[in-house]
């Protein structure tokens, strides 16, 4: 970053996204987006992730003139059905039972908006996760150990949740955690903020 680089704002209160963005060693602040995350009727999971990522970035950018704003969202997709954050133990059990022995696509969208220049872009990074066939005791043990109730699909692949999986397919390993850093860097450069510029 140079002295003339715009300020960077992460439009998210997710600790996972904050931790990922810290890897880029670019100073940033966090602002909570005010966006209704209710899916629209018949909205596909990928479309929902894209719409919400862009809406979050636009909302925060409207309060942050001159800043580069990142918005992101992730929606898990089990055969076209969106799977969000479980919120509690019982829903997490239901989610993991439904995904047991199956493949789930995690659609992670990242948007970058810079209101003062009119720059706006949003990309989707899909990650296909192949779950092992899970027993009820494995599901229960995992959920008690990790409590992933704030994660889409009830599993943290960056931690013990990796034991639930057979394989992960992705162009960007950080996308599954919630912020695809390869695409984020690309969009930041396009918006005039190069993480490697000093």
VEXDREN-2710 file (C-alpha; in Angstrom, 1 decimal):
% VEXDREN-2710
k/r/px/py/pz
1/UNK/0.0/0.0/0.0
2/UNK/1.1/3.5/-0.7
3/UNK/0.4/6.8/1.1
4/UNK/-2.2/7.6/-1.5
5/UNK/-4.0/4.2/-1.3
6/UNK/-7.6/4.4/-0.3
7/UNK/-8.8/3.0/3.1
8/UNK/-9.9/-0.6/3.2
9/UNK/-13.2/-1.6/4.9
10/UNK/-14.4/-5.1/5.5
11/UNK/-18.2/-5.1/5.4
12/UNK/-18.7/-8.1/7.7
13/UNK/-18.6/-8.9/11.4
14/UNK/-17.5/-12.5/10.7
15/UNK/-14.4/-13.3/12.7
16/UNK/-13.5/-15.9/10.1
17/UNK/-13.4/-13.2/7.3
18/UNK/-11.5/-10.8/9.5
19/UNK/-8.9/-13.4/10.3
20/UNK/-8.5/-14.2/6.6
21/UNK/-8.2/-10.6/5.5
22/UNK/-5.5/-10.0/8.2
23/UNK/-3.3/-12.4/6.2
24/UNK/-2.9/-9.7/3.5
25/UNK/-1.3/-7.4/6.0
26/UNK/-3.3/-4.4/4.8
27/UNK/-4.7/-2.2/7.5
28/UNK/-8.5/-2.2/7.5
29/UNK/-11.5/-1.5/9.7
30/UNK/-14.7/-3.5/10.1
31/UNK/-18.2/-2.1/9.5
32/UNK/-21.3/-4.2/10.0
33/UNK/-23.6/-4.2/6.9
34/UNK/-27.3/-3.6/7.3
35/UNK/-28.7/-6.1/4.8
36/UNK/-31.8/-8.3/5.0
37/UNK/-30.4/-11.8/4.2
38/UNK/-33.7/-13.4/3.6
39/UNK/-33.6/-15.5/0.4
40/UNK/-36.0/-14.4/-2.4
41/UNK/-38.5/-16.9/-3.6
42/UNK/-36.9/-19.6/-5.8
43/UNK/-33.5/-17.9/-5.5
44/UNK/-30.7/-20.3/-6.2
45/UNK/-27.9/-20.6/-3.6
46/UNK/-25.2/-19.1/-5.9
47/UNK/-27.4/-16.2/-6.8
48/UNK/-28.2/-15.6/-3.1
49/UNK/-24.5/-15.5/-2.2
50/UNK/-23.7/-13.0/-5.1
51/UNK/-26.7/-10.8/-4.3
52/UNK/-25.8/-10.6/-0.6
53/UNK/-22.1/-10.0/-1.1
54/UNK/-22.8/-7.1/-3.4
55/UNK/-25.5/-5.7/-1.1
56/UNK/-23.2/-5.8/1.9
57/UNK/-20.4/-4.0/0.1
58/UNK/-22.8/-1.4/-1.4
59/UNK/-24.4/-0.7/2.0
60/UNK/-21.0/-0.2/3.8
61/UNK/-19.6/1.8/0.8
62/UNK/-22.6/4.2/1.1
63/UNK/-21.2/5.2/4.6
64/UNK/-17.5/5.0/3.6
65/UNK/-16.9/7.5/0.8
66/UNK/-13.4/7.1/-0.8
67/UNK/-12.9/3.7/0.8
68/UNK/-12.5/0.3/-0.9
69/UNK/-15.2/-2.0/0.7
70/UNK/-15.2/-5.8/0.7
71/UNK/-18.5/-7.7/1.1
72/UNK/-18.8/-11.4/1.2
73/UNK/-21.3/-14.1/1.6
74/UNK/-21.4/-17.9/1.6
75/UNK/-24.3/-20.3/0.9
76/UNK/-24.0/-24.0/1.0
77/UNK/-25.9/-25.8/-1.7
78/UNK/-27.2/-29.4/-1.3
79/UNK/-28.8/-30.4/-4.6
80/UNK/-30.2/-26.8/-5.2
81/UNK/-31.4/-26.4/-1.6
82/UNK/-29.6/-23.6/0.3
83/UNK/-28.1/-24.5/3.6
84/UNK/-27.2/-21.6/5.9
85/UNK/-25.9/-21.3/9.4
86/UNK/-27.6/-23.8/11.7
87/UNK/-27.8/-21.5/14.7
88/UNK/-28.2/-24.4/17.2
89/UNK/-27.3/-28.0/17.9
90/UNK/-30.5/-29.6/16.6
91/UNK/-30.3/-27.9/13.2
92/UNK/-26.6/-28.7/13.0
93/UNK/-27.4/-32.4/13.5
94/UNK/-30.0/-32.2/10.7
95/UNK/-27.6/-30.5/8.4
96/UNK/-24.8/-33.0/8.9
97/UNK/-27.2/-36.0/8.6
98/UNK/-28.4/-34.5/5.3
99/UNK/-24.9/-34.0/3.9
100/UNK/-23.5/-37.3/5.1
101/UNK/-22.1/-39.3/2.2
102/UNK/-22.9/-36.5/-0.3
103/UNK/-21.3/-33.6/-2.1
104/UNK/-22.1/-30.0/-1.2
105/UNK/-21.1/-26.9/-3.1
106/UNK/-20.2/-24.0/-0.9
107/UNK/-20.8/-20.8/-3.0
108/UNK/-18.6/-18.0/-1.6
109/UNK/-19.1/-14.6/-3.2
110/UNK/-16.8/-11.6/-2.8
111/UNK/-17.7/-8.1/-3.9
112/UNK/-15.5/-5.0/-3.9
113/UNK/-17.1/-1.5/-4.2
114/UNK/-15.4/1.8/-4.3
115/UNK/-18.1/4.4/-4.5
116/UNK/-15.9/7.4/-5.3
117/UNK/-14.7/5.9/-8.6
118/UNK/-17.8/3.8/-9.4
119/UNK/-15.8/0.6/-9.3
120/UNK/-18.0/-2.4/-8.4
121/UNK/-17.3/-6.1/-9.0
122/UNK/-18.5/-9.4/-7.6
123/UNK/-17.2/-12.9/-8.2
124/UNK/-18.3/-16.3/-7.1
125/UNK/-15.9/-19.0/-6.0
126/UNK/-17.5/-22.4/-5.7
127/UNK/-16.0/-25.1/-3.4
128/UNK/-17.2/-28.7/-3.7
129/UNK/-17.0/-30.6/-0.5
130/UNK/-17.4/-34.4/-0.4
131/UNK/-18.6/-35.5/3.0
132/UNK/-17.9/-39.0/4.4
133/UNK/-20.7/-41.2/5.5
134/UNK/-21.1/-40.1/9.1
135/UNK/-22.6/-42.0/12.0
136/UNK/-24.8/-40.2/14.5
137/UNK/-22.1/-40.6/17.2
138/UNK/-19.5/-39.0/14.9
139/UNK/-21.9/-36.1/14.3
140/UNK/-22.6/-35.7/18.0
141/UNK/-18.9/-35.8/19.0
142/UNK/-18.0/-33.3/16.3
143/UNK/-20.7/-30.8/17.2
144/UNK/-20.0/-31.1/21.0
145/UNK/-16.2/-30.5/20.3
146/UNK/-16.4/-27.7/17.8
147/UNK/-19.9/-26.0/18.1
148/UNK/-19.9/-24.8/14.5
149/UNK/-23.3/-23.2/14.8
150/UNK/-22.2/-20.0/13.1
151/UNK/-20.9/-21.8/10.0
152/UNK/-22.9/-22.5/6.8
153/UNK/-23.3/-26.3/6.7
154/UNK/-22.2/-26.9/10.3
155/UNK/-18.6/-27.8/9.5
156/UNK/-15.3/-26.0/9.9
157/UNK/-12.9/-27.6/7.4
158/UNK/-10.1/-25.4/8.8
159/UNK/-10.4/-27.3/12.1
160/UNK/-11.8/-30.6/13.4
161/UNK/-14.4/-30.5/10.6
162/UNK/-11.8/-31.7/8.2
163/UNK/-12.4/-35.2/9.8
164/UNK/-15.9/-35.2/8.3
165/UNK/-14.7/-35.0/4.8
166/UNK/-13.4/-37.2/2.0
167/UNK/-12.2/-34.4/-0.4
168/UNK/-12.4/-30.7/-1.2
169/UNK/-12.3/-29.3/-4.7
170/UNK/-11.5/-25.6/-5.2
171/UNK/-9.4/-23.0/-7.0
172/UNK/-9.0/-21.1/-3.7
173/UNK/-8.7/-22.9/-0.3
174/UNK/-9.7/-19.8/1.6
175/UNK/-13.1/-19.7/-0.1
176/UNK/-14.4/-22.5/2.1
177/UNK/-13.5/-20.5/5.2
178/UNK/-15.5/-17.6/4.0
179/UNK/-13.4/-15.1/2.0
180/UNK/-11.7/-16.2/-1.3
181/UNK/-8.4/-14.3/-0.9
182/UNK/-7.1/-15.0/-4.5
183/UNK/-10.1/-13.3/-6.0
184/UNK/-10.2/-10.7/-3.2
185/UNK/-6.6/-9.6/-4.1
186/UNK/-7.6/-9.4/-7.8
187/UNK/-10.6/-7.2/-7.1
188/UNK/-8.6/-5.0/-4.7
189/UNK/-6.0/-4.4/-7.4
190/UNK/-8.7/-3.5/-9.9
191/UNK/-10.2/-1.0/-7.3
192/UNK/-6.8/0.7/-6.9
193/UNK/-5.5/-1.0/-3.7
194/UNK/-2.7/-3.5/-4.3
195/UNK/-1.9/-5.6/-1.3
196/UNK/1.8/-5.9/-2.4
197/UNK/2.4/-2.2/-3.2
198/UNK/4.5/-0.5/-0.5
END
